[in-house]
Amino acid sequence: MRIIPASDSSLLVEFGSVIASEIQDQVLGLFHALRERRDARIRNLHPGYASLLVDFDPLAITHEDVASVIQSLVTAGLVEPEDSSAVVELPVCYDLEFGLDLADVATHTKLPVEEVVRLHAGAIYRVCFLGFTAGFAYLGGMPGVLHTPRLATPRRAVAAGSVGIAGGQTGIYPTQTPGGWRLIGRTPVRMFDAQAVPPTRLQAGDRLRFGAIDREEFERRQSA
């Protein structure tokens, strides 16, 4: 583990340099441990695949004191309560109208479209972190056979709820934004609501599975 000053009010805690479940366990373990302290001097926590950015009030606590808190938590042992958390089921329609790149993923992986859908919907994912735009969930745990490179040229607009693949990652677009991930489906569930508390449907550390639904069910849930 390395603790590096990132600004006058933040520290970056690095646990490694690759995407790996054991590293993500450490990141989320520290994330939960710091959050449970409810220390008002620590203003925000931003987990990544292999690091945690800790934003704090520099008028209330120093870099050295924050680093000392982090070191003591790590020394005491970090526990990621993943196994006790419920698995959220998110409906996804893998219709080709929504899965604009589903055929390309099938071609790249040399699998039938139906097998791509079965494998993608059959895994249990962990929300590693939220980023890129408010509420965008980066999910770990996608089967390796589905790894597919992102688009060479990003789309100017990707619809809210779109589910995509980029390399070894899969994720959900919470709002309409530009994006270069390979789109394979769409959820009718609203993933981000600025007026809700919390505004994001998913949080770092949540576990998730996709439930494949047909177009009729998608329309019904979207209009509900």
N, C-alpha and C positions, 0 to 999 in steps of 0.2 A: 504494500500500500504506500502511495505517495500523497502527501498533502502539499498543495501548491497554491500560493496566493494568486488569485485570478483578477482581483481589482482591489480598490481600497475598502470594499465592503463584501468581499466574497472569497471563498476558498474552494479549490477543486480537489476532490478526493479521488484518486485514480487507483483502481484495483487491477488493472490490466489494460491490454490494447486490442483484444479480440472479442468477438461476440461468442460467449460461452455461458451455459446455464449456471455453472458454479461461480463465475464472476458476477453474474446477474443476482445470484443469491446474496452475495456480499453487499452489492449496491443497495438492493431493496431491504436487506437487514439493517443497514445503517440508516436508510431513509425512514423506516418504521421506528427505529430506536430514537432518532432525533425528534421525529414528530410526536412520539409519545411523551417526551420530556415537556412539551408545551412551554418552551422557553421563549418568552416574548422578544428576547434579544435576537433570536433567529427568525428572520422574516420570511424566507422562502427556501424550498428545497427542490432541486431540479435533477431527478435521476436520469441517467443515460444507460447505454448498454454496459459500459465498463467504468463509469464514473458517476460521482454525485457532486453537483455544484451547490454549495451552501452559502446562501445570501444572508447577511446579518447587519445589525445596526452598529456601525463603527463608533457611534457616540456612547454606546452602552457596553460594548465588549470588544476586545482586541482580537487580531488574527491569532495570536499565541494562545489566548484563552479558548477560542473556538477549537483550535487544533488540539488542545489538551482534552477538551470534552470528547472530541471525536476519538482520540487515541484511547481514552479510558473506556469508551463504549466498545471499541473493537477488541481491546484487551479482555474485557469482561465476557466477550462472546456475543456474536450477532445471531439472532434467530429470525428467520423469515417465516411468518405464519401462513405459508401457502396451503399446506395440507388441510388446515382447518377452515379455509375459506370456501364459500359456495362457488359453484361454477355457473357463471352467467350464460344463458343460452340466447344467442342473437340470431333471429331469422334472416336468411339471405336467399334471394332469388338469383339463381345462376343462369337465368334466361339469356340467350345470346344478345338480346337487345341491350341488356345491362352489362353483360360480360363481353365487352367489345374486343378484348384480347384473349378470350378463353381459347379460341381456336389456335392462336399463336402459341399460347402456353402448352397446349396439347402437342403441337408440332415440335416445339423445342424439347419437351420432355419425352417425346415419342410414346405418349400415352393417349388412349381415347379420351375425348372430352368428358365422358361419364366417369372415367377413373380419376381424372383431375378433380372433378367435383367431389367424388366420394372421399378422396384422400384429404382434400382441403377441409371438408365439413367434418371429417372423422377425427381430427386432431383436437387436443385440448391445448389452448394457448395461454400464455401469461402476458399481461399488459406490462411491458418493460418500462415504458415511459410515454408521456404525452409530449408532442413537439410539432415542429413545422408550422402548424397553425393551431388555434385554440381547440383542444379536444381531439387532435389527431392521435389515434392510438397505434403505437408500434408494438406488434405482437411477436413474441418469441415462441418457438415450438412447431413451426411449419415443417412438414416432412421434407427431407433433403432432396428427394426426387423432383419436387416441384420448383426448385430454385430456377428462376428465369430472370435474365437481365431486364432492367427497366428500358423504357422506350428511348430511342436515340434522340427523338425530338419530343419534348413534353407537349401535352395538350394545353390549349389556352384555358379551357374550362372543364373541370371534372365535377359531375353532379354530386351533391351531398348524399351520403350513405353508400357511395361506391366502395367496393372492397377490391384491393389491388395487391399485386406481388411485385417486389423489386429485389432481385438477388435472392438472398435467403430470408427476406422479410415479408410479412404480410401486414396490411393495415387498413384502416377505415377512414375515409374522408368525411369529416363531420359537417363541413359546409362546402359550397361550390367554390373551388379554387383551381388555379393551374396545377398540373401534376403530370409526372412522367412514369407513374407506376402502371403495370399491366392490369387492366381492369377485368375482373372475372365474375363480378356479381354486384348486387346492391341490396342493402337492408332498408326496410321501410321505417325502421326505428330512428327517431330523431336523436342524434348523438351529441348535439350541443345546443343548449338553450341558455342564453345570457341571463334570463330572468329566473332561472331555477337555482336551487341551492342543494348540492353543488351544480354548477352549470354543465359539467361534463358527465355523460352517461357512465363512462369507465374511469377508473383510477389506477395509478401504478400499483402493481401487485395483484390486481384482480385476475381471476382465471376465467376463461371464456371458451365456449364452443359455438360453432355455427350450426344452425339448423336449416337444412335446405327446404325451401318452400317453392310452390309453383307461382305462376304469374297471377292467377286468380286470388290466391292467398295474399300475395304482395299488395294487390290493389285494395283488398279488404282491410288489411292492417294499416295501410297508408291513409285510408280515409276515415279510420276509426277515431 
